């Protein structure tokens, strides 16, 4: 059986280099966790220093928390005053329902703004594999 319409020359248009192989995306790994700050444990390390960390995301679940580069910063007495008028560090409000991105390889600490109830802070960290 013959198909004459397929015996005709076919025009082919090549877009780009057909021999070029696309690089594989960089592999990543992730860590997930939740830190619980209490009246007895008012400051904890959220992120250790890590040169291979691409970024991290944090979310304060129960109360506003303060983040900073060291434990002394987040444990400042100014951070537990009502409404935290002059925070030492950066305030992450519980009212913020989106994850807060942190693009740093440095150590990050979290501290309470209240000791009346526990404060949970969830952390997602993304690393180069």
C-alpha positions in Angstrom: 0.0 0.0 0.0 1.4 3.4 -0.9 0.6 6.8 0.4 1.6 9.3 -2.2 1.0 12.4 -0.1 3.7 11.2 2.3 6.3 10.7 -0.5 6.6 14.5 -1.0 9.5 16.4 0.5 8.5 17.8 3.9 9.6 21.2 5.1 11.2 21.1 8.6 11.8 24.3 10.7 14.3 23.8 13.6 14.1 26.3 16.3 17.2 26.5 18.5 20.0 24.0 18.7 18.7 20.5 18.6 21.9 19.1 20.0 21.9 21.3 23.1 21.0 19.5 26.3 19.2 21.5 29.0 21.0 21.5 32.4 19.2 19.7 35.2 17.8 21.9 37.8 19.9 22.3 40.9 19.0 19.7 43.6 17.6 21.1 46.8 16.8 19.6 50.2 14.4 21.0 52.8 14.1 20.9 56.6 10.8 21.5 58.4 10.3 22.3 62.0 8.5 24.2 64.7 10.2 25.9 67.7 8.2 26.4 70.9 9.1 29.5 73.0 7.9 29.3 76.6 8.1 31.4 79.8 11.0 29.2 80.8 12.7 29.2 77.4 12.1 32.6 75.9 14.7 32.5 73.1 15.8 29.8 70.7 17.9 29.5 67.6 15.6 29.3 64.5 18.4 28.9 61.9 22.0 27.8 62.4 24.6 29.4 60.2 24.7 27.5 56.9 26.5 28.5 53.7 24.4 26.0 51.7 21.1 27.5 52.8 19.3 29.1 49.8 16.5 30.6 51.9 14.2 30.0 54.8 10.6 30.9 55.6 9.1 31.5 59.1 5.6 31.8 60.4 4.6 32.9 63.9 1.6 30.9 64.9 0.5 32.1 68.4 2.0 35.4 69.3 4.2 38.1 67.8 7.9 37.1 68.0 11.1 39.0 67.6 13.9 37.7 65.4 17.5 38.7 65.5 21.1 37.7 64.9 21.9 36.6 68.4 20.3 35.5 71.7 21.0 38.8 73.5 19.2 40.8 70.9 15.9 38.8 71.0 16.0 38.6 74.9 16.1 42.4 75.3 13.6 43.6 77.9 12.2 46.1 75.3 10.8 43.1 73.4 8.3 42.2 76.1 6.7 45.6 76.5 3.1 45.9 75.4 2.9 46.3 71.6 6.7 46.2 71.4 7.1 49.9 70.7 10.9 49.8 70.4 11.9 46.2 69.5 15.4 45.0 69.6 15.4 42.9 66.3 12.6 42.5 63.9 9.0 41.8 64.9 7.2 39.0 63.1 3.5 39.5 63.9 1.1 36.6 64.3 -1.4 38.5 62.2 0.9 38.0 59.2 -0.6 34.9 57.5 2.0 34.6 54.8 5.4 33.0 55.3 8.2 35.5 56.0 11.2 34.8 53.7 14.7 35.1 55.1 17.5 35.0 52.5 20.5 34.6 54.8 23.2 32.1 55.6 23.6 33.7 59.1 22.3 32.4 62.4 18.8 33.6 63.3 17.2 33.6 66.8 13.6 34.0 67.9 12.4 35.5 71.1 9.0 36.0 72.8 7.1 39.3 73.1 4.9 37.8 75.8 5.3 35.0 78.4 1.6 34.7 79.0 1.3 31.8 76.5 3.6 29.7 74.5 4.7 31.0 71.1 5.2 28.6 68.2 7.3 29.5 65.2 7.3 27.2 62.2 10.4 27.1 60.0 11.0 25.8 56.4 14.6 25.9 55.3 15.8 25.2 51.7 19.4 24.1 51.1 21.5 23.2 48.1 21.8 19.4 48.0 
